[in-house]
Amino acid sequence: MREIRHPEGHTWVRTSVVDEGAIDHERQIAEVAGAGNDVVRVRVAQRVDFDLLADPVTRHVHPVRITVAETFEMSPAQISELIGSLSEALEFAYRIEGNPWLPRLVADQ
């Protein structure tokens, strides 16, 4: 698998090329400190599959995923920060779903 790091200002921070017909986009929105050494990461990801044998090439864009992981005990202040991060992730997901990017000669299926 190959990873592409996008420049500042790009919609996605990182794109992983899974194989010839699939890529995964990712943007980490936040890392919120929890109790002790726990960290809660909020990230938005989206998988795109391409049918390279179709004419024209078609793509299947999977729904945007918001991932919240490693959650343990958190204080009210930490929960407040997490809520802000989740709101930001939700706004980002809505922007992505409402603004699809299509390269030349690619059609949605």
C-alpha positions in Angstrom: 0.0 0.0 0.0 1.3 3.5 -0.9 0.5 6.6 1.1 0.2 10.1 -0.3 0.5 13.2 2.0 -1.4 16.1 0.6 -0.2 19.8 0.9 -1.8 22.2 3.4 -5.2 23.3 2.4 -6.1 20.1 0.6 -9.5 18.5 1.5 -7.7 15.3 2.7 -4.5 15.1 4.7 -3.6 11.6 3.5 -4.7 9.2 0.8 -3.8 5.5 0.9 -3.7 3.7 -2.4 -5.0 0.3 -1.4 -4.6 -1.3 -4.9 -5.2 -0.3 -8.5 -9.0 0.1 -7.9 -9.3 1.5 -4.4 -8.1 4.5 -2.4 -8.8 5.6 1.2 -8.9 9.3 2.1 -8.3 10.4 5.7 -8.2 13.6 7.8 -7.6 13.6 11.5 -9.7 16.3 13.0 -8.5 16.3 16.6 -6.7 14.4 19.4 -8.3 15.1 22.7 -6.5 14.1 25.9 -8.5 11.9 28.2 -7.8 10.7 31.8 -4.3 9.5 32.4 -2.5 8.8 29.1 -5.6 8.1 27.1 -6.1 9.9 23.8 -9.3 10.2 21.9 -8.7 10.7 18.1 -11.4 12.0 15.9 -10.9 11.3 12.2 -12.9 11.4 9.0 -12.3 8.8 6.3 -13.8 7.8 3.0 -13.1 4.9 0.6 -13.4 5.2 -3.1 -13.4 2.1 -5.4 -12.8 2.4 -9.2 -14.0 0.0 -11.8 -11.1 0.3 -14.3 -12.7 -2.1 -16.8 -15.8 0.0 -17.3 -16.0 2.5 -20.2 -15.9 5.2 -19.0 -14.2 4.3 -15.7 -16.7 4.3 -12.9 -16.2 5.0 -9.2 -18.1 4.0 -6.1 -17.8 6.5 -3.3 -18.5 4.9 0.1 -20.2 6.9 2.8 -18.0 9.2 4.9 -16.9 7.6 8.2 -16.3 9.5 11.4 -14.1 7.5 13.8 -13.8 8.1 17.5 -11.4 5.7 19.2 -9.7 4.9 22.5 -12.4 6.6 24.6 -12.1 6.1 28.3 -12.8 8.4 31.3 -13.0 12.1 30.4 -13.7 15.2 32.4 -16.5 17.6 31.5 -13.9 20.0 30.0 -12.5 17.1 27.9 -16.0 16.1 26.8 -16.7 19.7 25.8 -13.5 19.6 23.6 -14.6 16.3 22.1 -18.0 17.6 21.2 -16.4 20.5 19.4 -14.2 18.1 17.4 -17.1 15.9 16.5 -19.1 18.9 15.3 -16.1 19.9 13.1 -15.9 16.3 11.8 -19.6 16.4 11.0 -19.4 19.7 9.1 -16.4 18.3 7.2 -18.4 15.2 6.3 -21.3 17.2 5.1 -19.1 19.3 2.9 -17.5 16.2 1.3 -20.8 14.5 0.6 -22.2 17.7 -1.0 -19.1 18.4 -3.1 -17.9 15.3 -5.0 -14.7 15.5 -7.0 -14.6 13.8 -10.4 -11.5 13.5 -12.5 -11.9 13.6 -16.3 -13.5 10.4 -17.8 -14.9 9.1 -14.6 -18.6 8.6 -14.0 -20.4 7.7 -10.8 -22.2 4.4 -10.8 
